[in-house]
Amino acid sequence: MKAISTILALALGAAASGTALANDTMAVLGAGGLVFTRTDQITMASEDLYISPERVEVKYTYRNTGDTPVTSIVAFPMPKIGGPVESMAAVPDEQSDNFMGFSVVQDGEEINPNLQQRVLVQGIDFTDEVKAQGVPLQPLSAKTREAIAALDQNVIEDWRVKGLIVDINYGSDKPDYAPVWQLDSVYWWETTFPAGEKVEVEHSYRPSVGGTTGMVFLYEGKTTDQIDDYRKRYCLDDDFLKTAMKLEKSQNYDTGLYYFEQWLSYILMTGNNWFGPIEDFHLTVDKLNPNFIISFCGEGVRKTGPTTFEMHAKDFSPAKDLDILMLVSSKEWNPGQP
């Protein structure tokens, strides 16, 4: 894989006063494409993938290469959410079961997919137990916290022992119990692929955007122990590192000027579940802001606009998932955006 990095001159002068954020990190949830049980008939004729910090849109063309129709389940696995409080990742909509705003259209008609959810603690399924108490399964929802607070004390103690909840006001006279189970969600629907014909499927969702308020791979002009992982994951090149060092040196916390990372991930490897390689693969990465610095791995990537980069590949078999790194200025960041 070759790196694609944009090295831009940022306007670093006259910055308004501000306060630096704490050095916290928010994880990123990796979502990806549709999953289908492996078959020797259904091939992915094309995949057109657009990814930005605000939206992921994917258009597929599937073709049944056999002489008989195939009816099967197509699924979109959502990233697992929840778990220990300190490790919870960025979630676009914490109050909804459809926390990434997933939608799907097949051959021009919108599909209302089924949703399967499981409540897991250390791999143990407690779904039925949580449902029996009338508690919502979404662990990040305010309604879930409210329902837990209303439970009988015996149930609360039982759930605490099982690791379903923890008291986040530990030591206080008034406990505050938060759910710490993982929610495993899968959208799925049944579809038929007619013999010798194509099926068009489009789906979209709002991605999880992770990040940190500093540069993990760089400290005081020197690379950190994270650099090897960053080179592998994001294909950082020397020009990207030189620019990052200049940006770090230009930081001024007294004026509120600093730089931090944002991360996007897309699980490309699900494309290998279909028969044969992806015949025609097209990727568009849009950083949305021309002043953001970006790096990701890809072959033959071209800059096609102020914020967009594109890649085309024939007979594409993904060898790794897509991870995107952006360096963002505190003066460019809009808190109302991902």
Secondary structure by P-SEA (a helix, b strand, c coil): cbbbbbbcccccccccbbbbccbbbbbbbbbbbbbccccccccccbbbbbbcccbbbbbbbbbccccbbbbbbbbbbcccccccccccccccccccccccbbbbbccccccbbbbbbbbbcccccaaaaaaaaccccccccaaaaaaaaaccaaaaaaaaaacccccccccccbbbbbbcbbbbbbbbbbbbbcccbbbbbbbbbbbbbbbccccccccccccccaaaaaaaaccccaaaaaaaaaaaaacccccccccbbbbbbbbccccccccccccbbbbbbbcccccccccccccccccccccccccccccccccbbbbbbbbbbccccccccc
